[in-house]
Amino acid sequence: MSLQVHVWLPEPFRLVDGPEGGSDLAGFESARTKLWGSEAVVELGAVFFPQLREGDLYVQPEEVTAFRAECEVLAAHAEVLLTRASGYGEGYIATRLQNITNAANHAAKIGGGILIW
């Protein structure tokens, strides 16, 4: 299984298409703990991504700005995460994180939230 990132809208809850030309890939299922929920991510101050250790991540529309900031911090430290957290190939973290960031940017534009599952 793979983790996917989607944009959702409330009332009624529904998944919507992400940004045009984007990808919904957020990582292998193992990335829940080996990457996004790793101690390296927690040490960078992440609060959203570590929730994937326990289950799916729902970012509420009013939390998207903070989530985008967390994505920026992780992107700035992608090289550290590559060596400390994952064991995945070069570019893996940056590509998956860009997919997630693109979805978050789209969610911000349309007043939606983020679901990583």
C-alpha positions in Angstrom: 0.0 0.0 0.0 1.0 3.6 -0.5 0.1 6.7 1.3 -1.9 9.2 -0.7 -2.5 12.9 -0.1 -5.9 14.4 -1.0 -7.6 17.7 -0.6 -11.1 17.7 1.0 -13.9 20.1 1.4 -16.3 20.2 4.4 -20.0 20.2 4.5 -20.6 17.8 3.1 -17.2 16.1 3.4 -15.9 15.3 0.0 -12.5 14.7 -1.7 -11.8 17.0 -4.5 -9.2 16.9 -7.3 -5.8 18.1 -6.4 -3.8 20.7 -8.3 -3.7 20.1 -12.1 -0.8 17.9 -13.1 0.0 16.9 -9.5 0.5 13.6 -7.9 -1.2 12.1 -4.9 1.8 10.0 -3.8 2.8 10.7 -0.2 5.1 7.7 0.4 5.1 4.0 1.1 3.0 2.7 3.9 6.2 2.3 5.9 6.9 6.0 5.6 4.2 6.5 8.4 6.8 5.5 10.9 10.2 5.4 9.1 9.9 9.0 7.7 6.9 11.2 8.6 6.6 9.8 12.2 10.4 9.5 12.8 12.2 11.1 15.7 14.1 13.3 13.2 10.8 14.8 12.0 9.7 15.3 15.6 13.0 16.9 16.5 12.3 19.5 13.7 9.2 20.5 15.6 6.7 18.8 13.4 3.3 18.2 15.0 1.1 17.2 12.0 3.3 14.5 10.2 4.0 12.5 13.4 0.3 11.8 13.7 0.7 9.4 10.8 2.3 6.9 13.2 -1.1 6.3 14.8 -3.4 6.6 11.8 -4.5 8.8 8.9 -3.8 12.6 9.0 -6.7 15.0 8.7 -5.6 18.7 8.5 -8.5 21.0 9.1 -9.0 23.9 6.7 -8.0 26.4 9.5 -4.8 24.4 10.1 -3.6 24.4 6.5 -1.4 27.5 7.0 0.4 25.9 9.9 0.7 22.6 7.9 2.2 24.4 5.0 4.8 26.0 7.3 5.6 22.5 8.7 6.1 21.3 5.1 8.6 24.2 4.5 10.6 23.2 7.6 10.8 19.6 6.5 11.7 20.6 2.9 14.6 22.8 4.2 15.9 19.7 6.1 15.2 17.0 3.5 18.9 16.1 3.4 19.0 15.5 7.1 15.8 13.4 6.9 17.3 11.4 4.1 20.2 10.3 6.2 18.5 10.1 9.6 15.0 9.0 9.1 14.2 7.0 6.1 16.7 4.9 4.1 14.8 5.9 1.0 16.5 6.8 -2.2 17.7 10.3 -3.1 14.9 12.5 -4.2 12.2 10.3 -2.5 11.6 12.7 0.4 11.7 15.9 -1.7 9.3 14.5 -4.3 6.7 13.2 -1.8 7.0 16.3 0.2 6.4 18.4 -2.9 3.3 16.4 -3.7 2.0 17.1 -0.2 2.9 20.8 -0.4 1.2 21.2 -3.7 -2.0 19.7 -2.3 -1.7 22.0 0.8 -1.3 25.0 -1.5 -4.4 23.9 -3.4 -6.3 23.4 -0.2 -5.4 26.9 0.9 -6.7 28.4 -2.3 -10.1 26.6 -2.1 -10.7 26.6 1.7 -10.1 22.9 2.0 -8.2 20.5 4.3 -5.7 17.8 3.7 -6.0 14.1 4.2 -3.0 11.8 4.1 -4.0 8.1 4.3 
